[in-house]
Amino acid sequence: MTRRLSFVAILATLVASVAAQEWPPQLTEVWKPEPPVVTPGDGATPPSDAIVLFDGTSLEAWQSMRDGSAARWHLADGAMTVVPKAGDIRTKEVFGDVQLHVEWRTPAVVRGEGQGRGNSGVFLQGRYEVQVLDSHGNRTYANGQAASIYKQHIPMVNASLPPGTWQRYDIYYRAPVFRPNGELVRKAAVTVVHNGVLVLLDAEIQGGTTYTGLPRYDPHGDEPIVLQDHGNPVSYRNIWVRRL
């Protein structure tokens, strides 16, 4: 039996070798479609195909989540800052699969603890929250700390910087897919890089993120990106997105 297997292996190797010699390399070369050319960004400059959602000068791309009126967050020094009780804000444009870059900063003067300290959030399609929180020396439940998918996925490490320091998220998001009848075909998934450190890799989202109860999916299409007013004056700057 062993000799027979050895003979089969040798024969397969010879056949593969002959086939490789007979196949010109051009047969395995794919020339089209060619990927479009994108100029990479550098620091505060986004890639050339990015949609700039906030460049520090205007809230024009955003509106109130409550009634669609102008966003009422504070704009100063190249940043927009949550005005407590002004409410969440959302993008005027809607999105599906995206690469999203967000820079954020919790207050330098520390007040509160746990979830009450520098709390905000980035909601993908208005439903799936990547938590924003001062998680530098501030213990809370692990699936609610900075860079978690709120109450679903715990980041692999805590890459948080001290309060008052600008931090950044690079988020790679794949939207859920539904059939025309609303049946879920594929769950959403997200990869999060926090301050240059990979903290979530292709994490499967189990449904809308909620404070109480279990997550569930409700069928939807493209939806806005939402920034949360959680009552803390968290600031944002340099927000851009690429459709994937």
N, C-alpha and C positions, 0 to 999 in steps of 0.2 A: 504493500500500500504506500509506504514511504517513497519507494523508488518511483511509483506511478505519479505521485504528487510532484516529485522533483522534476520528472520529465515534462509534466504539464506546465510547471513554472518556467522551465527553460524554453519550452515551445512558445509560451506567451511572450517571453522577453524577446525572442527572435522575431516574432510577428510584429511586435511593437516597434522594434528596431527597423525592420524593413519598411513598415508603414511610415515611420518618421522620415526615412530617406526618400520615400516616394512623394510625400506631401511637401510642396514648396511652401515656404513660410508665409507667402502672401495669402494663402487660403485661410489663415487664422488672424489676419489683420483687419480690423474694423476701422474705417475712415469716416463714416457718417452714421449718425449725426455728430457734428463737432460741438463740444461744449462752448457756450458763449463766453466771451472774455469779460472778467470782472476784475477791476482794480482793487486790490485789498486796501483796507483802511489802515490807519496808523495812529494809535492812541485814541484821541477824541474824534478822529475822522472815520466815518463808517465806510464800508465797501461801496463801490460805485452803483450797485443795483439795490441798495438799501432804501427803505422808506423811512425818513427821519420823522419820528413822532414827537421829539422834544430836543431842541438845540440850545435851550437856555434863554431864548428871546421871546417866545410866544406860546400860549396855550391853545392856539388855533386848532390843533389836531384833536383836542379833547373837549368833552362836554359833560355836563352833570349826569350822573347815573339816574338821578331822581326824575328829572323832567326834560332832559335834553337841552337845557339852557347852557349858557357859557360856564365853563369850569371856574369855580370860585376858590381855587387854591392860591396861595401867595406866591408871586413871581418876583424874585430878586436875586442878584448876584449869580445869574446863570443857572439858577435852580428853581424848582417849584416845590413848595412845602405844604403839607396837609394843614388845612385850617380846620381844627376840630369842630365837628357837627356840620361842616359844609357838605359832607357826603362824599361817596365814592365818585371817581371820574372814569370815563370810558373813552376809547378812541372812536372817532367818527367813522373810520373805516373798519371793516370786518375782516377776519383772518381765519385761515385753517392751519395747515402745516406751516411752521415758521422757525426761523432762527431769530431769537430776540436778545438784544443787549440792553441791560438796564443798570444804571449806577444809582446807588442809594446811600443815605446817611441817616443814622439815628442821632437824636440830640446829644450834644457834648455834655450837657448838664443832665446827670442821671436822675430820673425820678421813677419810682415804682420798681416792681420786681416781677419776675416771671413773664406772663403774657401781657402785663401792664407796662412793660418797658420797651419803648421804641418799636411798637407793633404797627405793621401795615401788611400789605400783601400784593402780589402780582397774580391776577386771575387770567389764565389762558382761556380764551373763548368765554370769558365772564363766569366760568364755572369751576375751574380747576386751579387751586391756589398754590403758588410757590410762596411759602411764608417769608415775610420780612420781619426781623426781630433783632433787638440787641441781645445777641447770644454770647457776648464776651463776658465770661464770669457771671452769667445770669442763668441759673438752672431753671428749667421748666420740663414739661413732658417732652421726651425726645422726638416724638412725631409732630411736635409743634414748634420746634426751634427753627432758627434761620435755615433756609434752603431745604426744609422738609416739604414734601407734598402734604399739606396740612391734614394731620390725623390719618395718613395713609403710609407714607414712606419716610423713614429716618435717613438723613444724610450719612454717608459712610464715615465722614469726619466732620469736625466743627472747624471751619476755616474762617471764623468771624474775626474781624478787627475791632479795636477799641471803639467805644462810642465817640461820635464826632468825627470819625474817619470815613472817607468815601469808600464804599465797597462796590463790587460789581457782580452781576449775574450774566452768564451767557447760557441761554436756554435753547435747547433743540427739541422741538415739540412736534409730535405726530398726532393729528386729530383723530378722534374716533370715526368710524364709518358705520352708517346705518342703511338698511334697505328702505325703499320707498314706503313700506308699511311700518317703519319705525323700529324694526328688529335690529339689534346690535350685531354687526358683522365683525368689527375689530375694535378693541378697546384703545383708548388714547395711551400714549407713552411719552416719557420725557427724560431727557438727559440734562443735568444741571452742572455747570462749572461755576464755583464760587471763589472769587478772587484768584482765579487761575488754577484752582484745585478741583478735580473731578469729584463730585460728591454724590451724584445720582447717575446711574447708567441705564438707559432704556427702562426706566421704572414704569411699570404698567399701572395706569390710573384706574381705580375701581369704580369711579363714578364721581359725581359732583362732590366737592369737599364741603363738609358741614361741621358745625360745632357739636351738634348732638345727633345721635342716630347713625345709621350705616349709610355709606355712599350708594347712590344708584344712578343709572343713566336715564336721561330723558332725551329723545331724539332731537337733534338740532343740526343746523348747517354752520356756515362761517359766522363767527360772532366777534364782538369787540374784545380788545384787551382792556382789563379794568385794573385800576390802582385803588387800593382801599384806604378809606378814612376810618381808622380804629381809635381815633381820639388822641393820637400822639403826633407831634409835629415832625414827622419823618420827611426828609427831602429827597428829591429825585433830579437827575440830570442825564444828559447824553443817552437818550432812549432811541433806538432804531430797530427796525425789523426787516427781515428778508423773507419773502414768500418762497416756500420750497415745493 
